[in-house]
């Protein structure tokens, strides 16, 4: 699907939600082209991956191997660090906010508020 089209992202997201509907929020999280396969138990992970791969094959979807990581206990998803114990913001993003200069006038205050 060409991503230059106005509704391409939303259309793709809806398609992914339909494809993985029965798996979403159980062992799959999907946001546009980011897909996370999660398992409560390590021994279930291969089974969960197999189910996802079968679904990808059925709908002729392909994954980019250079963007895949398997068997990890934490990772980046949508700009956050996701771990077993919860979600954390990347330190680099926090540092950018901490290094921002304080607004000195009304105009710079409005710019800060709008972004």
N, C-alpha and C positions, 0 to 999 in steps of 0.2 A: 504494500500500500504506500503510495507516495506521501511523504510527511509534509509536503509543501501545501497541501490542501487544507482549507480552513478547519474542517471538522475531522481531519484524519486521526488526530490524537484521541479524541473522544470516541470515535468509531472503533478504533483499535482497542481501547480500554473496554468498551462494551463487549467486543468479540472475545477478549481474553476472559472476561467475567463469565460469559456464557460457556466457554470451553472448560474452564476450571470451576464452575459453579459449585459442584458437590464437594470440592476440595478446599475452597476458600475459607480462610480463618480456622481451618482445622490443621492441615499440613502444608498449605500453600498460601503465600501472600503474593499479590500481583499488583503492580502499578505500572501501567503502560508497558514498557519493555523490560522492566525489572521483575524478576521472578525469584522468590525465595521458597525453598522446600525445607520445611522444619519437621522435626520428629521429637516426640517426648522422650523416647528411649533410643539410645545409640543403635541398638540391635534392630530397630524398626526403620532406620534411615534408608537402607538399601531397598527395602520394599516400597517405601514412599517415593523414592527416586524412580524406581521402575514404573510405578503407576503414572508419574508425571511424564516420563519419557514415552510411554505408550500413548498417552494423550497427545503429546507433541507430534508423534509420528502419525497418528490418526488424522490430525488436521494439517499435516505437512508443514509444520513449523520447525524452524531451525534455530539453534543456539550458536552464539559466537564463543568458541572454546577459550579464547583469550580473556573473556569476561566472566568465565565460570570458576567457581571455587567449590570444592566438594569436601564434605566431612569436617567443616569448620565449626567451632563452637561460638564464634562471634564474627561479625563483619559489618561493612558499611551498607546501609540500605536507605535510600532517599536522603542522603547527607547526614544520617545519624549512625552511631555505633550501636548495633543491636547485639545484646548478650543474653545469656540465660536469665540473668538476674534483673534485666531491664534495658531501657534505652538511655543512651547518653549522647550529649551533643559533642561534636568534635572540638577539641581544644583550640584548634586553629581558628574556628569560627568565633569562639568566645574571645580569643585574643584580638581579633579584628574589632569587635565591639568595644573592648576595654581600651584599645588604642585610639578610638575616635575622639576627636577634639570636641570640647564642650561648645555648644552653639553660643555665639557672641552677640547675635542680633536676631530680630524677628524673622528676617528672610531665611537665615540658616536654620532657625528653629523650625520653620515650616517645611523646609527641605527634609530635615530629619524626621519629622512627623509623617510626611507623605511617603517615605521610602520604607 
